[in-house]
Amino acid sequence: MNDPQNPVPHDPGPTSPTLLDRLRRQDPEGWRRHVRLYGPLIYRWCRRARLQQDDAADVAQEVFRTVATRINDFRRDRPGDTFRGWLWTITRFKIGDHLRRLERQPHAAGGTDAQAALHNLPEQLPDDEESAAEFSALVHRAMELVKAEFSERTWQAFWRTAVEGQAPKDVAAELGVTPDAVRMAKSRVLRRLRDELPDLADEGLRSS
């Protein structure tokens, strides 16, 4: 029988390494998760610059190679520093490198359009509805990655309170646990999500 005071007796503890720790140690599983989480985002940025599908995929690979060699350079020294913002800067430079290669190939399709798009890309990651939607998709990919680590009851406690905004006491009544147990479950999942997403501590789930 499950203890009603604790909906997740076998859920992971708080010692999981963060994604950034894994990347800095060049951990293969960390890199696999990084690509799964951020690959679609970087590809979307490249397509926003009007790169062709194959070109966008190639540039994304260049971004990951740069991240692999420069991950120790990432810092959060100033207010507003985010991991996504750092990735955006790298991606923008790589798009520029790609466009300069296109300029040396006059007949390359899409070169002029892509060059014009680059000038319209801001140097800083924009804070707009499109970026909010991208962050939401990133959070949901992180949720998919960690969901299997938790019991169904813990996940429901987290989902209903953190995502759907239900009151802990209402969720507790439905799940047959205490409100404190619901809050504890929510905290465990959020802590695990923050291990995967360095920016989640700043932005929470407001865009999910």
URSULVEN-V437494 format. One record per backbone hydrogen bond with DSSP energy under -0.5 kcal/mol. CO is the residue of the C=O (numbers start at 1). NH is the residue of the N-H. Records with the same first field share a line. If there is no record, write none. Layout:
# URSULVEN-V437494
CO = NH, NH
This chain:
# URSULVEN-V437494
2 = 4
3 = 6
4 = 178
8 = 11
13 = 16
18 = 22
19 = 23
20 = 24
21 = 25
22 = 27
23 = 26
27 = 31
28 = 32
29 = 33
30 = 34
31 = 35
32 = 36
33 = 37
34 = 38
35 = 39
38 = 42
39 = 43
40 = 44
41 = 45
42 = 46
43 = 47
44 = 48
45 = 49
46 = 51
47 = 50
52 = 56
53 = 57
54 = 58
55 = 59
56 = 60
57 = 61
58 = 62
59 = 63
60 = 64
61 = 65
62 = 66
63 = 67
64 = 68
65 = 69
66 = 70
67 = 71
70 = 73
71 = 74
78 = 81
82 = 86
83 = 87
84 = 88
85 = 89
86 = 90
87 = 91
88 = 92
89 = 93
90 = 94
91 = 95
92 = 96
93 = 97
94 = 98
95 = 99
96 = 100
97 = 101
98 = 102
99 = 103
100 = 104
101 = 104
102 = 105
105 = 108
108 = 111
110 = 114
111 = 115
112 = 116
113 = 117
114 = 118
115 = 119
116 = 120
117 = 120, 121
118 = 121
120 = 122
126 = 128
128 = 132
129 = 133
130 = 134
131 = 135
132 = 136
133 = 137
134 = 138
135 = 139
136 = 140
137 = 141
138 = 142
139 = 143
140 = 144
141 = 145
142 = 146
143 = 147
146 = 149
147 = 150
149 = 12
151 = 155
152 = 156
153 = 157
154 = 158
155 = 159
156 = 160
157 = 161
158 = 162, 163
159 = 163, 164
160 = 166
167 = 170, 171
168 = 172
169 = 173
170 = 174
171 = 175
172 = 176, 177
178 = 182
179 = 183
180 = 184
181 = 185
182 = 186
183 = 187
184 = 188
185 = 189
186 = 190
187 = 191
188 = 192
189 = 193
190 = 194
191 = 195
192 = 196
193 = 197
195 = 19
196 = 198
197 = 200
199 = 202, 203
200 = 204
203 = 206
205 = 208
